[in-house]
Amino acid sequence: MSGKGENMLGFAILLAFNFIGYVIQMGLHLPLPGNVIGLILFTAALFAKVVKLEWVEEAASLLTRHMMLFFIPYTVGILLFLPIIGANLVAICGGIVGATAVVLIVTGWISSKLGKEGEKYGG
């Protein structure tokens, strides 16, 4: 099999794992999204050699190449909130800058503490 047949098999396998993940999530009422459960099961199937990488590689590559198309609905949805974003722009920017500063400061502080611990033990 080559070309379209492999793509169809790959898509079928990926969709099957996605569907199984949703069924498990709905049936067991798990707080984890169904597509994440399906992805975990798919990864386990790959490691267990139940699914061969060659079967899904071409379909996965096609999906990855066109991934930006999957974000268009979210981008359009954000446009609906432009008035709210505009009204709260100072708070949003302040939160982004403040959170970034806190992360940088905490990361620097932890790095300096770990560096001193390494020197203390001869590392």
Salt bridges, closest charged atoms under 4 A:
none
